[in-house]
Amino acid sequence: MTARIESALSFVPAEDRDVWVAMAMAVKFELGDAGFDIWDAWSRTADNYNAGSAKAVWRSCRGRGVTTGTLFHMAKEYGWVDREKPTTAPPALLASRRREMEARATAEGIEREREQKDAAKKAAWIMHQTKNEQHAYLDSKGWPEAVGAVWWPTEDNNLLCIPMRIGDHLVGLQMIDRTGAKRFLKGQRTSEAEYVISNPGRGCAEYYCEGYATGLSLRDCLHALRMRYRIHITFSAQNMVKVAAKHGDGYVVADNDKSGTGERVAKQIGMPYWISEMAGEDFNDFHKRVRLFGASQELRKFLSNSTKKA
């Protein structure tokens, strides 16, 4: 089976990430961890190979979901013939497929860039239409009197709009309706985008969190503690990794989501992190549960303990 898998893999281009991950799952399904060297050797045929990413993806695969049936089916689409004597793809055929994939990637990149520019323009237009008003979402999160940038796309629907920026450039919006449902603009860039709440000054520290309401709770608690801060709201756990890498050392305030993603990403970032002991709770939930004094004291204790460990 090992030789058959190696033969089939040699016909499949390794550059496309979705294909690359699917092949990892298929090989691990059949061979377990013993299959890593085979998959990794195939992965190295791609120009965009990264050893660290390969190890991380392999660890994340659970050995289920995608089977070798998918691998063999895909290999056949690229010209593989399932023979008793394994074959490998001719170099000229592989080179031709690589050129095709590069051309397709270039075209997709151009289209993606166009969509991102259109989304940025739409975001700017929407922000120009917003008014500073109270919103049901802010009320539900503990700020009934607070105002935010609210856009009314229709007479009976209003959206709280959170601008998402990379540096000084507006790239998109997170829009939140009255029920708390969130969405982004079609085609916008979300990778590395953030919303920053800042109170700079001596002793200013960086804080990283996912959600807007979590950021507001952090702001209130840090203000109560008379601390300087720069809070980076990253809109997702995975994007927090990229934003934190760009801005450097600080503190992570993670969501204790039931999937475990929040804590897993916090550990991956490698900075001191706070997480609620209650499953399903983020810092805003904690803030509402124990009120401002309790949340502020918990944050003070966390920061003090983190400093001692450092």
C-alpha positions in Angstrom: 0.0 0.0 0.0 2.9 2.4 0.8 4.3 2.1 -2.7 0.9 2.6 -4.2 0.3 5.8 -2.2 3.7 7.2 -3.1 3.0 6.4 -6.8 -0.4 8.1 -6.7 0.9 11.2 -4.8 3.6 11.8 -7.4 0.9 12.6 -9.9 -0.9 15.2 -7.7 0.5 18.8 -7.6 1.3 19.8 -4.0 1.0 23.6 -4.3 -2.8 23.9 -3.6 -3.3 24.1 0.1 -6.8 22.4 0.2 -5.4 19.5 -1.8 -2.2 19.4 0.3 -4.3 19.1 3.6 -6.6 16.5 2.1 -3.7 14.4 1.1 -2.3 14.6 4.6 -5.6 13.4 6.0 -5.8 10.5 3.5 -2.2 9.3 4.1 -2.7 9.5 7.9 -6.0 7.7 7.6 -4.2 4.7 6.0 -0.7 4.8 7.5 -1.1 6.7 10.7 1.9 8.8 11.9 4.2 6.4 10.0 2.9 8.1 6.8 4.4 11.5 7.6 7.7 11.0 5.8 5.9 9.9 2.6 3.5 12.9 2.7 6.3 15.3 3.7 8.5 14.1 0.9 5.7 14.8 -1.6 5.0 18.1 0.1 8.6 19.2 -0.6 7.9 19.1 -4.3 5.9 22.4 -3.9 7.7 25.7 -4.3 5.7 27.1 -1.3 6.8 24.2 1.1 7.3 25.2 4.7 8.5 22.6 7.2 6.9 24.2 10.2 3.5 24.4 8.5 3.8 20.8 7.3 4.4 19.5 10.9 1.5 21.7 12.2 -1.0 20.4 9.6 0.1 16.8 10.1 -0.5 17.1 13.9 -3.9 18.7 13.3 -5.1 15.7 11.2 -7.1 13.2 13.1 -6.8 10.3 10.7 -10.4 10.3 9.7 -12.7 12.1 7.3 -10.7 11.8 4.1 -9.5 8.4 3.0 -7.1 7.0 0.4 -10.1 6.6 -1.9 -10.0 10.4 -2.3 -6.2 10.3 -2.9 -6.5 7.7 -5.6 -9.5 9.4 -7.3 -7.6 12.7 -7.4 -4.4 11.0 -8.7 -6.4 9.4 -11.5 -7.8 12.8 -12.5 -4.1 13.8 -13.1 -3.3 10.8 -15.2 -2.3 8.1 -12.6 -3.0 4.5 -13.6 -3.4 2.1 -10.8 -1.1 -0.8 -11.7 0.5 -3.5 -9.7 3.8 -2.0 -10.5 3.8 1.6 -9.2 4.6 4.4 -11.6 5.6 8.0 -11.1 4.6 11.0 -13.1 7.0 12.1 -15.9 8.9 15.3 -15.0 7.5 17.1 -18.1 3.9 16.3 -17.0 4.5 17.6 -13.5 6.1 20.8 -14.9 3.1 21.3 -17.2 0.7 20.9 -14.3 2.7 23.3 -12.1 2.6 26.0 -14.8 -1.2 25.5 -15.1 -1.6 25.8 -11.4 0.6 28.9 -11.3 -1.4 30.6 -14.0 -4.7 29.7 -12.2 -3.2 31.1 -8.9 -2.2 34.3 -10.6 -5.7 34.8 -12.1 -7.3 34.0 -8.8 -5.0 36.4 -7.0 -5.9 39.2 -9.4 -9.6 38.5 -8.9 -9.2 38.4 -5.1 -7.3 41.7 -5.1 -10.1 43.3 -7.1 -12.8 42.0 -4.7 -10.8 43.3 -1.7 -10.5 46.8 -3.3 -14.2 46.8 -4.0 -15.0 45.7 -0.4 -12.7 48.5 1.0 -14.5 51.1 -1.1 -17.9 49.8 0.1 -16.7 49.8 3.7 -15.7 53.5 3.4 -19.1 54.3 1.8 -21.0 52.5 4.6 -19.0 54.2 7.4 -19.8 57.6 5.8 -23.5 56.7 6.1 -23.3 55.6 9.8 -24.5 57.6 12.7 -23.4 57.4 16.3 -26.4 55.8 18.0 -27.3 53.2 20.6 -27.6 49.6 19.4 -29.3 46.5 20.8 -26.1 44.5 20.6 -24.3 47.0 22.8 -27.2 46.9 25.2 -27.1 43.1 25.4 -23.4 43.2 26.1 -23.7 45.6 29.1 -23.6 49.1 27.6 -27.2 50.3 27.3 -26.2 53.9 27.0 -23.2 53.5 24.8 -23.2 54.6 21.1 -21.5 53.1 18.1 -21.3 53.5 14.3 -24.8 52.3 13.3 -25.8 51.9 9.6 -29.5 51.5 8.5 -29.5 49.6 5.2 -33.3 49.5 5.5 -35.8 51.3 7.7 -36.3 48.3 9.9 -32.8 47.0 10.2 -29.7 48.6 11.7 -26.2 47.2 11.9 -23.4 48.1 14.3 -20.3 48.6 12.1 -16.8 47.9 13.4 -14.1 49.2 11.0 -11.4 46.7 10.2 -8.0 48.1 9.4 -4.5 47.0 8.4 -2.3 49.9 9.6 -4.1 53.1 8.6 -6.0 51.4 5.7 -9.7 50.5 6.0 -10.1 47.1 4.5 -13.6 46.0 5.6 -16.2 45.9 8.3 -17.7 43.6 10.8 -21.4 44.2 10.9 -23.5 43.0 13.9 -27.3 43.0 13.8 -29.7 43.3 16.8 -29.5 39.6 17.5 -25.7 39.5 17.7 -25.3 37.8 14.3 -22.0 38.9 12.7 -20.9 39.1 9.1 -18.2 40.7 6.9 -18.4 42.4 3.5 -18.2 40.0 0.6 -14.7 39.7 -0.7 -13.1 41.8 2.0 -9.7 41.0 3.5 -9.8 39.7 7.1 -6.3 38.4 7.5 -4.2 40.8 9.7 -7.2 43.2 10.0 -8.0 44.6 13.4 -9.8 47.2 15.4 -7.7 49.0 18.0 -8.9 50.6 21.2 -6.0 52.7 22.6 -5.1 54.7 25.6 -1.3 55.2 25.0 1.2 56.5 27.4 4.0 55.3 29.8 3.7 51.6 30.6 1.3 51.0 27.7 0.9 47.2 27.0 -0.5 45.3 24.1 -3.7 43.2 24.6 -5.1 40.7 22.1 -8.7 39.4 22.0 -11.2 38.2 19.4 -14.4 40.1 19.9 -15.5 43.7 20.0 -17.5 43.2 23.2 -14.5 41.5 24.8 -12.4 44.5 23.8 -14.8 46.9 25.4 -14.8 45.0 28.7 -11.0 45.0 28.7 -11.1 48.7 28.1 -13.4 49.4 31.0 -11.4 47.2 33.4 -8.0 48.6 32.4 -9.4 52.1 32.7 -10.6 51.2 36.2 -7.1 50.0 37.0 -5.7 53.2 35.6 -3.5 51.3 33.2 -2.4 52.3 29.7 -3.3 49.9 26.9 -3.6 49.1 23.2 -6.3 46.5 22.7 -6.2 44.7 19.4 -9.5 43.2 18.4 -8.8 40.5 15.8 -12.3 39.1 15.0 -11.1 35.5 15.0 -8.7 33.3 16.9 -6.6 32.4 13.9 -6.2 36.0 12.9 -5.0 36.8 16.4 -1.9 34.7 15.7 -1.1 37.0 12.7 -1.9 40.3 14.5 0.1 39.3 17.6 3.1 38.3 15.5 3.1 41.8 13.9 2.8 43.8 17.1 4.8 41.8 19.6 4.7 40.8 23.2 1.6 41.5 25.3 -1.3 39.6 26.9 -3.9 37.4 25.3 -7.5 37.4 26.6 -8.9 34.2 25.1 -12.4 32.9 24.6 -13.1 29.6 26.4 -15.1 28.3 23.5 -16.3 24.7 23.7 -14.1 23.7 20.7 -11.0 24.6 22.7 -9.8 26.8 19.8 -9.4 29.9 22.0 -7.0 28.3 24.4 -5.2 26.3 21.8 -4.4 29.5 19.8 -3.4 31.4 23.0 -0.9 28.7 23.7 0.3 28.8 20.1 0.9 32.6 20.4 3.1 31.9 23.4 2.2 35.0 25.5 0.6 35.1 28.9 -3.1 34.5 28.5 -6.2 34.8 30.6 -9.1 32.4 30.0 -12.3 31.9 32.0 -12.7 28.7 34.0 -16.3 28.4 32.7 -16.7 26.7 29.3 -18.3 28.9 26.7 -17.4 32.1 28.5 -15.4 35.0 27.1 -14.2 38.1 29.1 -17.3 40.1 28.3 -19.4 37.2 29.7 -17.2 37.2 32.8 -17.4 41.0 33.1 -21.2 40.8 33.1 -21.2 38.0 35.6 -18.9 39.4 38.2 -19.4 43.1 37.3 -16.7 45.7 36.8 -15.0 45.5 40.2 -14.7 41.7 40.1 -13.5 41.6 36.5 -10.9 44.4 37.2 -9.5 42.6 40.2 -9.3 39.4 38.3 -7.4 41.2 35.5 -5.1 42.8 38.1 -4.3 39.4 39.6 -3.6 37.9 36.1 -1.3 40.7 35.1 0.5 40.6 38.5 1.0 36.8 38.2 2.2 37.1 34.6 4.8 39.7 35.7 6.1 37.5 38.5 6.5 34.5 36.1 8.4 36.6 33.6 
